């Protein structure tokens, strides 16, 4: 499945046949991935525990869907995958497979044989399947939306991640100069960078490259896994972090306070469902519709500066509920003294009534 990862797909095909495959499929799903799960993640500001942009979690249901399509085409009676019993992906794969193909057996060799990562690598090498050096040191999973890095070397949460583990981003101290970007959104989705219209796959790829080169996009945090323990998770996601921050800022410009606060709640619920592998939970699909509806008004341009971090420089929207006439402290609207005092009295009445009663 090509979902935008950096792998050599021809090499993967050769390795598949070395491993004994009778037939190998390479499926280009980049556009479907970008315009489906990733688009929803942008409109939802999806950051699990305010950090992780769900790259791997978003791709797994789509991968499972394509695998089922091939299994049906080939008349298969079982599907196998390589997840261990320790990670989140076992849940994401199995949930999708059980939803889409409940009649097919799911085979998980790493679980059956009780293998850890080192044993899996040794097994592959013993059978003539070469493992790239970076994958022998770290568990890398990348796609268009993020690159995840795990491994024994960084299991200690107090140990700094080796620089050679990173690929998409440079350390901020090596950045020369800043990058200014104007990102245009239409109905919640980015459609142009610096005035140039561009499709979503190309736009994300561009931002990963130019934003990562300016030292922004690294994530290092302690994550609460689905399977019941905390893990140290390291990611690179320059485009994801840039687009989500810009989109969220545009929402603030457009939404009423009630809309904005409510949207934050449904964003978190949607994100938690996807992270925990419940892609086919009816609530997730129902929230999709509401999220798309609310994003009808999220159109405009956000100007950002990248220099190690990200700074919002400005924003505009035809649907902005911001009014210079109201906010202007020199020539703008002022309520009368009577209006202001009345508002304050009504606004504080609940709180002060309770305060006085309890003081007694």
C-alpha positions as CSV (number, residue, x, y, z in Angstrom):
1,X,0.0,0.0,0.0
2,X,1.5,3.3,-1.1
3,X,0.2,5.9,1.4
4,X,3.1,8.3,0.8
5,X,5.8,6.5,2.7
6,X,9.5,6.7,1.6
7,X,9.9,3.0,0.9
8,X,11.2,1.6,-2.3
9,X,8.1,-0.2,-3.5
10,X,9.9,-2.2,-6.1
11,X,12.3,-3.5,-3.5
12,X,9.3,-4.4,-1.3
13,X,7.9,-6.5,-4.2
14,X,11.2,-8.3,-4.6
15,X,11.4,-9.1,-0.9
16,X,7.8,-10.4,-1.0
17,X,8.7,-12.9,-3.6
18,X,11.9,-13.8,-1.7
19,X,9.6,-14.5,1.3
20,X,7.6,-17.0,-0.8
21,X,4.7,-14.8,-2.1
22,X,2.9,-16.2,-5.1
23,X,1.5,-12.9,-6.2
24,X,2.3,-9.3,-5.0
25,X,0.1,-6.2,-5.3
26,X,1.3,-2.6,-5.2
27,X,-1.7,-0.3,-4.6
28,X,-1.3,3.5,-5.0
29,X,-3.7,4.9,-2.4
30,X,-2.0,8.3,-1.7
31,X,-4.8,10.4,-3.1
32,X,-7.5,8.3,-1.4
33,X,-5.6,8.6,1.9
34,X,-5.2,12.3,1.6
35,X,-8.7,13.2,0.5
36,X,-10.3,10.7,2.9
37,X,-8.8,10.1,6.4
38,X,-6.2,12.9,6.3
39,X,-8.8,15.5,5.1
40,X,-11.0,14.6,8.0
41,X,-8.0,14.9,10.4
42,X,-7.3,18.4,9.1
43,X,-11.0,19.5,9.6
44,X,-11.0,17.9,13.0
45,X,-7.7,19.4,14.2
46,X,-6.8,15.8,15.1
47,X,-4.0,15.7,17.7
48,X,-4.2,12.8,20.1
49,X,-3.4,14.0,23.6
50,X,-2.6,17.4,21.9
51,X,0.5,16.0,20.2
52,X,0.1,13.1,17.8
53,X,-1.5,13.8,14.4
54,X,-2.7,10.2,14.0
55,X,-0.6,9.4,10.9
56,X,-0.4,5.6,11.4
57,X,-3.9,5.4,13.0
58,X,-5.4,7.1,10.0
59,X,-3.8,4.8,7.5
60,X,-4.5,1.4,9.0
61,X,-8.3,1.2,8.2
62,X,-7.6,2.1,4.6
63,X,-4.8,-0.5,4.3
64,X,-7.2,-3.1,5.8
65,X,-9.9,-2.1,3.3
66,X,-7.6,-2.6,0.3
67,X,-6.3,-5.9,1.7
68,X,-9.9,-7.1,1.9
69,X,-10.5,-6.1,-1.7
70,X,-7.5,-8.1,-2.8
71,X,-8.5,-11.1,-0.6
72,X,-12.0,-11.1,-2.2
73,X,-10.5,-10.9,-5.7
74,X,-8.1,-13.8,-5.0
75,X,-10.7,-15.9,-3.2
76,X,-8.8,-16.0,0.0
77,X,-10.1,-17.5,3.3
78,X,-7.7,-15.8,5.6
79,X,-5.7,-12.5,6.0
80,X,-2.4,-12.3,7.8
81,X,-0.6,-9.3,9.3
82,X,2.6,-8.7,11.2
83,X,1.4,-6.8,14.3
84,X,2.6,-8.0,17.7
85,X,0.5,-8.2,20.8
86,X,2.1,-5.1,22.3
87,X,1.1,-2.3,19.8
88,X,-2.0,-0.3,18.9
89,X,-2.0,-1.5,15.3
90,X,-3.3,-5.0,16.1
91,X,-6.5,-3.3,17.3
92,X,-6.8,-1.0,14.3
93,X,-6.2,-3.8,11.7
94,X,-8.4,-6.4,13.4
95,X,-11.3,-4.0,14.0
96,X,-11.3,-3.0,10.3
97,X,-10.9,-6.6,9.1
98,X,-13.7,-7.8,11.4
99,X,-16.0,-5.0,10.2
100,X,-15.3,-5.5,6.5
101,X,-14.7,-9.3,6.3
102,X,-16.0,-11.1,9.4
103,X,-16.0,-14.4,7.5
104,X,-12.2,-14.3,6.9
105,X,-9.7,-15.8,9.5
106,X,-7.1,-13.3,10.8
107,X,-3.7,-14.9,11.2
108,X,-1.0,-13.0,13.3
109,X,2.3,-15.0,13.2
110,X,4.2,-12.7,15.6
111,X,1.6,-13.3,18.3
112,X,1.3,-17.0,17.6
113,X,5.1,-17.5,17.8
114,X,5.4,-15.0,20.7
115,X,8.1,-13.0,19.0
116,X,9.6,-9.8,20.1
117,X,11.1,-7.3,17.6
118,X,14.7,-8.7,17.9
119,X,13.4,-12.2,17.2
120,X,11.4,-11.1,14.2
121,X,14.5,-9.4,12.7
122,X,16.6,-12.5,13.3
123,X,14.0,-14.7,11.8
124,X,13.8,-12.6,8.7
125,X,17.6,-12.6,8.3
126,X,17.9,-16.3,8.8
127,X,15.5,-16.8,5.9
128,X,17.3,-14.4,3.6
129,X,15.1,-11.4,4.0
130,X,17.4,-8.3,4.5
131,X,16.3,-5.7,7.1
132,X,17.5,-2.1,6.5
133,X,19.9,-0.9,9.2
134,X,17.6,1.9,10.4
135,X,14.7,-0.6,10.8
136,X,17.0,-2.9,12.9
137,X,17.5,0.0,15.3
138,X,14.2,1.7,15.2
139,X,10.6,0.8,14.4
140,X,9.8,3.3,11.6
141,X,6.3,3.8,10.2
142,X,5.8,6.6,7.8
143,X,3.2,7.9,5.4
144,X,2.1,11.2,3.9
145,X,0.9,12.5,7.2
146,X,3.6,11.5,9.7
147,X,6.8,9.5,10.4
148,X,6.9,7.6,13.7
149,X,10.0,6.5,15.4
150,X,10.2,3.9,18.2
151,X,13.0,1.6,19.4
152,X,15.0,0.2,22.3
153,X,17.5,3.1,22.1
154,X,14.8,5.6,23.1
155,X,12.7,3.6,25.4
156,X,14.2,5.6,28.3
157,X,12.0,8.8,28.2
158,X,15.0,10.9,29.5
159,X,17.4,9.9,26.7
160,X,17.7,12.3,23.8
161,X,16.7,10.9,20.4
162,X,19.8,10.3,18.2
163,X,19.9,12.8,15.3
164,X,20.2,10.0,12.7
165,X,16.7,8.8,13.7
166,X,15.2,11.8,12.0
167,X,14.7,12.2,8.3
168,X,12.1,14.8,7.5
169,X,13.3,17.6,9.9
170,X,16.6,19.3,10.7
171,X,17.5,20.6,14.2
172,X,16.4,24.2,14.7
173,X,20.0,25.3,15.4
174,X,20.9,24.5,11.8
175,X,18.2,26.6,10.3
176,X,19.2,29.7,8.3
177,X,16.5,32.2,8.0
178,X,12.7,32.0,8.3
179,X,10.0,30.7,6.0
180,X,6.8,32.7,5.4
181,X,3.8,30.8,4.1
182,X,0.3,31.9,3.2
183,X,-2.0,28.8,3.3
184,X,-5.5,29.2,1.8
185,X,-8.3,27.0,3.0
186,X,-11.6,26.3,1.4
187,X,-14.4,24.7,3.5
188,X,-11.8,23.5,6.0
189,X,-9.2,22.1,3.6
190,X,-6.0,23.6,2.3
191,X,-6.1,24.4,-1.4
192,X,-3.1,26.7,-2.0
193,X,0.3,27.7,-0.7
194,X,1.5,31.3,-1.4
195,X,-1.2,31.8,-3.9
196,X,-0.4,28.6,-5.9
197,X,-3.3,26.2,-6.2
198,X,-2.2,22.6,-5.5
199,X,-3.8,19.2,-4.9
200,X,-3.8,17.9,-1.3
201,X,-1.2,15.1,-1.8
202,X,1.3,17.6,-3.4
203,X,0.5,20.3,-0.8
204,X,1.2,18.0,2.1
205,X,4.4,16.7,0.5
206,X,5.6,20.2,-0.2
207,X,5.0,21.3,3.4
208,X,6.7,18.3,4.8
209,X,9.8,19.2,2.8
210,X,10.0,23.0,3.2
211,X,8.7,23.2,6.8
212,X,10.9,20.3,8.0
213,X,13.9,22.0,6.4
214,X,13.2,25.0,8.6
215,X,13.3,23.0,11.8
216,X,9.6,22.5,12.7
217,X,7.7,19.3,12.9
218,X,9.2,17.1,15.7
219,X,7.1,15.6,18.4
220,X,8.5,13.8,21.5
221,X,5.9,12.9,24.2
222,X,4.7,10.2,26.5
223,X,1.6,8.6,25.0
224,X,-1.2,6.6,26.6
225,X,-1.6,3.5,24.3
226,X,-4.7,1.6,23.7
227,X,-3.2,-1.5,25.1
228,X,-2.8,-0.3,28.6
229,X,0.6,1.3,29.1
230,X,2.5,4.5,28.4
231,X,5.1,4.7,25.8
232,X,7.6,7.2,24.6
233,X,6.6,8.2,21.1
234,X,8.6,10.3,18.6
235,X,7.2,11.7,15.4
236,X,8.0,13.9,12.5
237,X,5.0,15.7,11.1
238,X,5.8,19.1,9.6
239,X,2.8,19.4,7.3
240,X,0.4,18.0,9.8
241,X,1.4,20.4,12.6
242,X,1.4,23.4,10.3
243,X,-2.0,22.7,8.7
244,X,-3.7,21.9,12.0
245,X,-2.4,25.0,13.7
246,X,-3.4,27.2,10.7
247,X,-6.8,25.5,10.5
248,X,-7.5,25.9,14.2
249,X,-6.6,29.6,14.0
250,X,-9.0,30.1,11.1
251,X,-11.7,28.4,13.1
252,X,-11.2,30.9,15.9
253,X,-11.7,33.8,13.4
254,X,-14.9,32.3,12.0
255,X,-16.8,30.4,14.7
256,X,-18.9,31.9,17.5
257,X,-17.6,31.1,21.0
258,X,-20.3,28.4,21.4
259,X,-19.4,26.8,18.1
260,X,-15.7,26.9,18.9
261,X,-16.0,25.3,22.3
262,X,-18.4,22.6,21.0
263,X,-16.1,21.9,18.0
264,X,-13.2,21.3,20.4
265,X,-15.2,18.6,22.2
266,X,-16.2,16.7,19.1
267,X,-12.6,17.1,17.7
268,X,-11.3,15.3,20.8
269,X,-14.0,12.5,20.7
270,X,-13.3,11.9,17.0
271,X,-9.5,11.8,17.6
272,X,-9.8,9.4,20.5
273,X,-12.0,7.0,18.5
274,X,-9.6,6.9,15.6
275,X,-6.5,6.5,17.8
276,X,-8.2,3.6,19.7
277,X,-8.9,1.7,16.5
278,X,-12.7,2.3,16.4
279,X,-12.9,3.5,12.9
280,X,-16.1,1.7,12.2
281,X,-17.8,2.9,15.4
282,X,-21.1,4.6,14.2
283,X,-20.4,7.7,16.3
284,X,-17.2,8.3,14.3
285,X,-19.2,8.3,11.0
286,X,-21.9,10.5,12.5
287,X,-19.3,13.0,13.7
288,X,-17.8,13.1,10.2
289,X,-21.0,14.6,8.9
290,X,-21.2,17.3,11.7
291,X,-17.5,18.1,11.2
292,X,-17.9,18.6,7.5
293,X,-21.0,20.8,8.1
294,X,-19.1,23.1,10.5
295,X,-16.2,23.4,8.1
296,X,-18.4,24.9,5.4
297,X,-17.5,28.3,6.9
298,X,-13.8,27.7,7.4
299,X,-12.4,29.4,4.3
300,X,-9.7,32.0,4.2
301,X,-6.0,32.6,4.3
302,X,-3.6,32.1,7.3
303,X,-0.1,33.5,7.2
304,X,2.5,31.7,9.2
305,X,6.2,32.1,9.9
306,X,8.4,29.0,10.4
307,X,11.7,29.5,12.2
308,X,12.4,26.5,14.5
309,X,8.8,26.9,15.6
310,X,5.6,28.2,14.1
311,X,4.1,31.7,14.6
312,X,0.8,32.9,13.2
313,X,1.3,36.3,11.5
314,X,-2.2,37.0,10.3
315,X,-5.5,35.6,9.0
316,X,-8.5,36.6,6.9
317,X,-11.8,35.1,6.0
318,X,-15.0,36.1,4.2
319,X,-16.9,34.5,7.1
320,X,-14.9,36.1,9.9
321,X,-17.1,37.0,12.9
322,X,-14.4,39.5,13.9
323,X,-15.4,43.1,13.5
324,X,-12.9,46.0,13.6
325,X,-15.7,48.4,14.1
326,X,-16.6,46.6,17.3
327,X,-13.1,46.1,18.7
328,X,-11.5,49.5,17.8
329,X,-10.7,51.2,21.1
330,X,-10.3,54.6,19.5
331,X,-13.3,55.0,17.3
332,X,-15.2,51.8,17.8
333,X,-18.4,50.9,19.6
334,X,-18.7,51.4,23.3
335,X,-21.7,50.3,25.4
336,X,-23.2,53.0,27.6
337,X,-22.5,53.0,31.3
338,X,-26.0,51.8,32.0
339,X,-25.6,48.9,29.5
340,X,-22.2,47.9,30.9
341,X,-23.4,48.0,34.5
342,X,-26.5,46.0,33.7
343,X,-24.5,43.4,31.8
344,X,-22.0,43.0,34.6
345,X,-24.8,42.6,37.2
346,X,-26.7,39.9,35.2
347,X,-23.5,38.1,34.2
348,X,-22.2,37.8,37.8
349,X,-25.6,37.2,39.5
350,X,-25.4,33.3,39.6
351,X,-21.9,33.3,41.0
352,X,-22.3,36.1,43.5
353,X,-25.6,34.7,44.8
354,X,-24.0,31.4,45.6
355,X,-20.9,33.2,47.0
356,X,-23.0,35.2,49.5
357,X,-25.1,32.2,50.6
358,X,-22.0,30.1,51.3
359,X,-20.3,32.9,53.1
360,X,-23.2,33.1,55.5
